[in-house]
Amino acid sequence: MKETLGTIALLIGIGVLLLSGCAGTTPTPTVTLVPTVIPKAASVPNIEHAAPPAIADGVVYYGSLDSNLYAVDIQTGQEKWRFKTGGDVLVVPAIADRVVYFGSSDNNFYAVDIRTGQEKWRLKIGGAITTSAAIADGVAYFGSDDNNLYAVDIPTGQEKWRFETGREIYAAPAIADGVVYFGSLDTHLYAVDIQTGEQKWKFKAGGQLGFAAPAIADGVVYFGNFDTHFYAVDIQTGEQKWKFKTGARISAGGGFLPSPIADGVVYFGSNDNNFYAVIIETGQEKWRFETGGDMHASSAMGDGVVYFGSHDGNIYAVDSQTGQEKWRFKAGTLPKGGDFEGIASSPAIVGGVVYFGGVGGDLIAVDIQTGQESWRFKP
């Protein structure tokens, strides 16, 4: 993969899943999907990180720097199968019609049967696949470090079109009303027609949209940026509605996946060590929560509680209305001297348990009521 953002090499796994009219007759399983970025510590080689999980029908699917996609039983934490690729698997898998779709740094996009772990097809492209796929109407959309967004027919694995930007794409796409929205390191947010692959508009931000996966609500697209701002842009016109300034670049929440939006509030973290709640109508701060480190992963919402990780090594559970901490879970850090420490995975919530990937490739399950570990899978 290409080196970006100065001297730090980041391998990105970001995902958005839209289940809409996918081909096939088998009903689509219920899926919980949470994307993130999983950085590899430059000064600590051979450290493996687990990508954040997708969950379907009692099975957790997640990738790792060991080149595998794992399927793990959600109740027991036991491995069901693993699928080996030729590179790092740092994207969140997308699941539709009992097939899991994901890319690898080996330049291949894979379709694998979720029951057997057997490959159905693969598509070779011109670069590492650096985002998770958004799926709509039987087509998967994903980005690459070859600067292109791809549209691929999922029944056949054939490319439908590609859209070229000026730099690498590390932002997972989001789809609404026949338009796919995504960011690029060339500092633009793009709106592209999903049928034709033609641009509708592009919005220039003040910095790189390296990890700016957009969230869409009520005709507005929301995303974070390396210029320290969180933006709100009209999806029809591409015009800015407001921007909110933090104390450092935003590479979590609004950066790594569509930020959670609930009750008129959007939630995201910043590299200034703060997690923010911002009113989407006005762009005004509702509250902020300070952690002991910056945030390189997105958050998840459930029953009025927002869950997120920090590079201080903790997963936090915080009341979404008040910003008050309910509990924290210490998941550990990288060895001392690593460029990245703490939690680099977004959580997924199912059945009263929050799941997230940890340092060393572990998948960790924590009870959302008590904040106590339920089980841990070690590849």
Order of alpha helices (4+ residues) and beta strands (2+ residues): beta-beta-beta-beta-beta-beta-beta-beta-beta-beta-beta-beta-beta-beta-beta-beta-beta-beta-beta-beta-beta-beta-beta-beta-beta-beta-beta-beta-beta-beta-beta-beta-beta
